[in-house]
Amino acid sequence: MIRAFDALTLPLLRRLDPEDAHRLALGGLRMLPPRKALPDDPKLATRAFGLNFPNPIGMAAGFDKNGEVPDALLRLGFGFVEIGSVTPKPQDGNPRPRLFRLEDDSGVINRMGFNNDGAEAVLRRLAARARLGGIVGVNVGANKDSTDRTADYVRLIELFAPVASYFTINVSSPNTPGLRNLQQSAALDDLLARVVDARERVRKNAGDSPLLLKIAPDLTLQELDDVVHIASSRRVDGMIVANTTLSRPATLRDQVRAKEAGGLSGRPLLRLSTRMVAETYVRSEGAFPLIGVGGIDTGGAALMKIRAGASLIQLYSALVYKGLGLIDDIKADLLSTLRRTGRDSLSEIVGADAATITAEPWPD
């Protein structure tokens, strides 16, 4: 069914403005008939952050910003879904056009700017589906006009703790002015101290809420040293590596659209984001698991992320070009690798190539 859906919809969606296509895709998912997800092979089961994932493939934040279709995505085979970014107040984001396909590069540039319906509307949706199960994380951010951005994150932790499987603290979007400054040592230490404190305050009534930190791939290694040290000392439960990049590889074919402002994702991000996964893995020394994201559009790319140090992976941009059938393709490739090598779990190969990758020349 998914292959037929892709064959029917992908050519149509690619003819539309990217943001219009996105809205149409969300509408199509809302109309899909409810059905149980097919069970995953037990070899794909992954435990991280105290949660049991049926498979390691997640939908990255940015697709379902407002918590409209998490259950449809889970039924299509994702092991988990991350909604958001959500901000306390609704905001429109940046002016359109703000989403661009780099067709020749299988890449995407966006400068969306945390457009979302706001915490109140998203909370209602997640509360209504709370008993359905499945792992649904909430990616939280600050409003553009906020006078206390750290307080925004704290407020969102307090609001969403009863319905969030985990939280992602997003301080790495390049599309909210000044947001990435929260990755600097003093600001990050204060932010993580306050959100961890908020999580602890609501734990008794809301249960455990793992906290993950999502970082940019554009950090220097010195900055990464500081970030990992602070995340570990503040007992963050994990990190997501990495968000979109402001860099533009010289290898990009679509040099015209490459000049658009915003974060680059998709295949051009694969080498840089994978290198950052490996660098983070060796620095964290097992303190917490990692989610690897950026450029995953094949089973081989997924395996590369895992061998670099990711316990779980996320994708989004690749679906624009490959469709939803990519989920099953990646699962099949991961299972084939496990069977061919006689392994029972992907955990046996997490980080296997990290040291080798960090010794290679830096990606262009």
DRENPA-547715 format. One record per residue (C-alpha): residue number from 1; x negated, y negated, z negated; residue in one letter. Coordinates in steps of 0.5 Angstrom, whole numbers, plus 500, padded with zeros to 3 digits. Layout:
# residues N
(node NUM (X Y Z) "A")
...
***
This chain:
# residues 364
(node 1 (500 500 500) "M")
(node 2 (494 495 498) "I")
(node 3 (491 496 505) "R")
(node 4 (497 495 509) "A")
(node 5 (498 489 504) "F")
(node 6 (491 486 506) "D")
(node 7 (492 488 513) "A")
(node 8 (499 484 514) "L")
(node 9 (497 478 509) "T")
(node 10 (489 476 510) "L")
(node 11 (490 474 517) "P")
(node 12 (496 469 515) "L")
(node 13 (492 467 509) "L")
(node 14 (486 465 513) "R")
(node 15 (490 460 518) "R")
(node 16 (492 456 512) "L")
(node 17 (489 451 508) "D")
(node 18 (485 454 502) "P")
(node 19 (490 452 497) "E")
(node 20 (496 453 500) "D")
(node 21 (494 460 501) "A")
(node 22 (492 461 494) "H")
(node 23 (499 459 492) "R")
(node 24 (502 463 497) "L")
(node 25 (498 469 495) "A")
(node 26 (501 468 487) "L")
(node 27 (508 468 490) "G")
(node 28 (507 474 494) "G")
(node 29 (504 477 487) "L")
(node 30 (510 475 483) "R")
(node 31 (514 479 488) "M")
(node 32 (511 485 488) "L")
(node 33 (515 491 485) "P")
(node 34 (513 493 478) "P")
(node 35 (509 499 478) "R")
(node 36 (505 503 473) "K")
(node 37 (497 502 475) "A")
(node 38 (494 509 477) "L")
(node 39 (490 511 472) "P")
(node 40 (482 510 473) "D")
(node 41 (477 516 472) "D")
(node 42 (475 516 465) "P")
(node 43 (467 515 467) "K")
(node 44 (469 508 469) "L")
(node 45 (472 506 462) "A")
(node 46 (467 501 458) "T")
(node 47 (467 499 451) "R")
(node 48 (465 492 450) "A")
(node 49 (467 486 445) "F")
(node 50 (471 491 441) "G")
(node 51 (475 492 447) "L")
(node 52 (477 498 451) "N")
(node 53 (477 497 459) "F")
(node 54 (480 502 463) "P")
(node 55 (475 500 468) "N")
(node 56 (469 494 469) "P")
(node 57 (472 490 474) "I")
(node 58 (476 484 472) "G")
(node 59 (479 478 476) "M")
(node 60 (475 472 474) "A")
(node 61 (478 465 472) "A")
(node 62 (480 460 477) "G")
(node 63 (485 465 481) "F")
(node 64 (491 465 476) "D")
(node 65 (490 459 472) "K")
(node 66 (497 458 469) "N")
(node 67 (498 466 467) "G")
(node 68 (503 467 472) "E")
(node 69 (501 474 475) "V")
(node 70 (496 477 470) "P")
(node 71 (501 484 470) "D")
(node 72 (501 484 477) "A")
(node 73 (493 484 478) "L")
(node 74 (493 489 472) "L")
(node 75 (497 494 476) "R")
(node 76 (493 493 482) "L")
(node 77 (487 496 479) "G")
(node 78 (483 491 475) "F")
(node 79 (481 493 469) "G")
(node 80 (482 486 466) "F")
(node 81 (484 479 468) "V")
(node 82 (482 472 465) "E")
(node 83 (487 467 466) "I")
(node 84 (485 459 466) "G")
(node 85 (482 455 465) "S")
(node 86 (487 452 461) "V")
(node 87 (487 445 457) "T")
(node 88 (491 442 452) "P")
(node 89 (495 437 456) "K")
(node 90 (497 439 463) "P")
(node 91 (492 435 468) "Q")
(node 92 (493 435 476) "D")
(node 93 (485 436 477) "G")
(node 94 (481 432 483) "N")
(node 95 (485 430 489) "P")
(node 96 (486 434 495) "R")
(node 97 (482 437 499) "P")
(node 98 (478 440 494) "R")
(node 99 (478 448 496) "L")
(node 100 (474 450 502) "F")
(node 101 (472 456 505) "R")
(node 102 (465 457 508) "L")
(node 103 (467 463 513) "E")
(node 104 (460 464 516) "D")
(node 105 (457 465 509) "D")
(node 106 (463 469 506) "S")
(node 107 (463 463 501) "G")
(node 108 (467 458 497) "V")
(node 109 (466 451 495) "I")
(node 110 (471 448 490) "N")
(node 111 (472 442 486) "R")
(node 112 (479 443 483) "M")
(node 113 (478 440 476) "G")
(node 114 (481 444 471) "F")
(node 115 (488 443 474) "N")
(node 116 (493 447 470) "N")
(node 117 (500 447 467) "D")
(node 118 (497 445 460) "G")
(node 119 (497 450 454) "A")
(node 120 (504 449 452) "E")
(node 121 (507 452 459) "A")
(node 122 (501 458 459) "V")
(node 123 (502 460 452) "L")
(node 124 (510 461 453) "R")
(node 125 (508 466 459) "R")
(node 126 (503 470 455) "L")
(node 127 (507 470 449) "A")
(node 128 (513 473 454) "A")
(node 129 (508 479 456) "R")
(node 130 (505 480 450) "A")
(node 131 (508 487 449) "R")
(node 132 (506 489 456) "L")
(node 133 (499 491 454) "G")
(node 134 (493 490 458) "G")
(node 135 (487 486 457) "I")
(node 136 (488 479 459) "V")
(node 137 (483 474 457) "G")
(node 138 (484 466 456) "V")
(node 139 (479 461 459) "N")
(node 140 (479 455 455) "V")
(node 141 (477 448 457) "G")
(node 142 (477 441 455) "A")
(node 143 (481 435 458) "N")
(node 144 (478 430 463) "K")
(node 145 (480 424 459) "D")
(node 146 (479 427 452) "S")
(node 147 (475 423 447) "T")
(node 148 (473 430 443) "D")
(node 149 (472 435 447) "R")
(node 150 (470 440 442) "T")
(node 151 (477 439 438) "A")
(node 152 (480 441 445) "D")
(node 153 (477 448 445) "Y")
(node 154 (478 449 437) "V")
(node 155 (486 447 438) "R")
(node 156 (486 452 444) "L")
(node 157 (483 458 440) "I")
(node 158 (488 456 434) "E")
(node 159 (494 456 439) "L")
(node 160 (492 462 444) "F")
(node 161 (489 467 438) "A")
(node 162 (495 471 438) "P")
(node 163 (496 473 445) "V")
(node 164 (489 472 448) "A")
(node 165 (485 479 448) "S")
(node 166 (479 475 448) "Y")
(node 167 (477 467 449) "F")
(node 168 (472 465 454) "T")
(node 169 (469 458 452) "I")
(node 170 (468 454 459) "N")
(node 171 (462 449 458) "V")
(node 172 (460 450 465) "S")
(node 173 (465 448 470) "S")
(node 174 (461 443 475) "P")
(node 175 (468 439 476) "N")
(node 176 (469 436 470) "T")
(node 177 (464 430 469) "P")
(node 178 (460 431 463) "G")
(node 179 (462 438 461) "L")
(node 180 (456 441 463) "R")
(node 181 (453 437 457) "N")
(node 182 (456 441 452) "L")
(node 183 (451 447 454) "Q")
(node 184 (445 442 451) "Q")
(node 185 (443 445 445) "S")
(node 186 (445 440 439) "A")
(node 187 (452 440 443) "A")
(node 188 (453 447 444) "L")
(node 189 (451 449 437) "D")
(node 190 (456 444 434) "D")
(node 191 (461 447 439) "L")
(node 192 (460 454 438) "L")
(node 193 (460 453 430) "A")
(node 194 (467 450 430) "R")
(node 195 (470 455 435) "V")
(node 196 (467 461 431) "V")
(node 197 (470 457 425) "D")
(node 198 (477 456 428) "A")
(node 199 (477 464 430) "R")
(node 200 (476 466 423) "E")
(node 201 (481 461 420) "R")
(node 202 (486 465 425) "V")
(node 203 (484 472 424) "R")
(node 204 (488 474 419) "K")
(node 205 (495 472 422) "N")
(node 206 (492 473 430) "A")
(node 207 (487 479 429) "G")
(node 208 (481 479 432) "D")
(node 209 (479 475 438) "S")
(node 210 (472 476 441) "P")
(node 211 (469 469 444) "L")
(node 212 (465 469 450) "L")
(node 213 (461 463 453) "L")
(node 214 (461 462 460) "K")
(node 215 (454 459 463) "I")
(node 216 (452 455 469) "A")
(node 217 (447 459 474) "P")
(node 218 (443 452 474) "D")
(node 219 (440 452 467) "L")
(node 220 (433 452 467) "T")
(node 221 (430 458 464) "L")
(node 222 (428 454 458) "Q")
(node 223 (435 451 457) "E")
(node 224 (437 459 458) "L")
(node 225 (432 460 452) "D")
(node 226 (436 455 448) "D")
(node 227 (443 457 450) "V")
(node 228 (442 465 448) "V")
(node 229 (439 463 442) "H")
(node 230 (444 459 439) "I")
(node 231 (450 464 442) "A")
(node 232 (446 469 438) "S")
(node 233 (445 465 432) "S")
(node 234 (453 463 432) "R")
(node 235 (455 470 433) "R")
(node 236 (458 469 440) "V")
(node 237 (461 476 442) "D")
(node 238 (458 476 449) "G")
(node 239 (457 471 455) "M")
(node 240 (459 471 462) "I")
(node 241 (454 469 467) "V")
(node 242 (455 465 471) "A")
(node 243 (460 460 474) "N")
(node 244 (459 456 480) "T")
(node 245 (453 453 483) "T")
(node 246 (451 446 485) "L")
(node 247 (445 448 489) "S")
(node 248 (446 450 496) "R")
(node 249 (441 455 499) "P")
(node 250 (438 453 505) "A")
(node 251 (440 460 508) "T")
(node 252 (447 457 509) "L")
(node 253 (450 457 516) "R")
(node 254 (456 452 515) "D")
(node 255 (452 446 513) "Q")
(node 256 (457 442 515) "V")
(node 257 (462 444 509) "R")
(node 258 (456 446 505) "A")
(node 259 (456 438 504) "K")
(node 260 (462 438 500) "E")
(node 261 (462 436 493) "A")
(node 262 (463 442 488) "G")
(node 263 (461 449 486) "G")
(node 264 (459 454 491) "L")
(node 265 (461 461 490) "S")
(node 266 (462 468 494) "G")
(node 267 (456 472 497) "R")
(node 268 (451 466 497) "P")
(node 269 (451 466 490) "L")
(node 270 (449 473 489) "L")
(node 271 (442 473 488) "R")
(node 272 (442 467 484) "L")
(node 273 (447 469 479) "S")
(node 274 (444 476 479) "T")
(node 275 (437 473 477) "R")
(node 276 (441 470 471) "M")
(node 277 (444 476 469) "V")
(node 278 (438 479 468) "A")
(node 279 (434 473 465) "E")
(node 280 (440 473 460) "T")
(node 281 (440 480 459) "Y")
(node 282 (432 481 457) "V")
(node 283 (433 474 452) "R")
(node 284 (439 477 449) "S")
(node 285 (436 483 447) "E")
(node 286 (442 487 446) "G")
(node 287 (445 482 441) "A")
(node 288 (452 482 446) "F")
(node 289 (454 485 452) "P")
(node 290 (455 481 459) "L")
(node 291 (460 480 464) "I")
(node 292 (456 479 471) "G")
(node 293 (460 474 476) "V")
(node 294 (458 471 483) "G")
(node 295 (458 474 490) "G")
(node 296 (460 481 488) "I")
(node 297 (464 483 495) "D")
(node 298 (461 491 495) "T")
(node 299 (460 497 491) "G")
(node 300 (453 495 492) "G")
(node 301 (453 488 489) "A")
(node 302 (457 491 483) "A")
(node 303 (452 496 482) "L")
(node 304 (446 491 482) "M")
(node 305 (450 486 477) "K")
(node 306 (450 492 472) "I")
(node 307 (443 494 473) "R")
(node 308 (441 487 472) "A")
(node 309 (445 487 465) "G")
(node 310 (452 486 466) "A")
(node 311 (457 491 462) "S")
(node 312 (463 488 466) "L")
(node 313 (464 485 472) "I")
(node 314 (468 479 475) "Q")
(node 315 (470 477 482) "L")
(node 316 (475 472 486) "Y")
(node 317 (472 469 492) "S")
(node 318 (471 476 495) "A")
(node 319 (478 477 495) "L")
(node 320 (479 471 500) "V")
(node 321 (475 475 505) "Y")
(node 322 (476 483 503) "K")
(node 323 (483 483 500) "G")
(node 324 (485 487 494) "L")
(node 325 (483 493 497) "G")
(node 326 (476 491 495) "L")
(node 327 (478 493 488) "I")
(node 328 (478 501 490) "D")
(node 329 (472 500 494) "D")
(node 330 (468 498 488) "I")
(node 331 (471 503 484) "K")
(node 332 (469 509 489) "A")
(node 333 (462 506 490) "D")
(node 334 (461 506 482) "L")
(node 335 (464 513 481) "L")
(node 336 (460 516 487) "S")
(node 337 (453 513 484) "T")
(node 338 (455 516 477) "L")
(node 339 (456 523 480) "R")
(node 340 (450 523 485) "R")
(node 341 (446 521 479) "T")
(node 342 (449 526 474) "G")
(node 343 (451 520 469) "R")
(node 344 (457 520 465) "D")
(node 345 (458 513 464) "S")
(node 346 (456 506 467) "L")
(node 347 (453 504 460) "S")
(node 348 (447 509 462) "E")
(node 349 (445 504 467) "I")
(node 350 (446 497 464) "V")
(node 351 (440 493 465) "G")
(node 352 (436 499 468) "A")
(node 353 (433 494 473) "D")
(node 354 (433 487 469) "A")
(node 355 (425 487 467) "A")
(node 356 (424 488 475) "T")
(node 357 (429 483 477) "I")
(node 358 (426 478 472) "T")
(node 359 (419 479 475) "A")
(node 360 (421 478 482) "E")
(node 361 (420 471 486) "P")
(node 362 (426 466 484) "W")
(node 363 (431 466 489) "P")
(node 364 (431 461 494) "D")
***
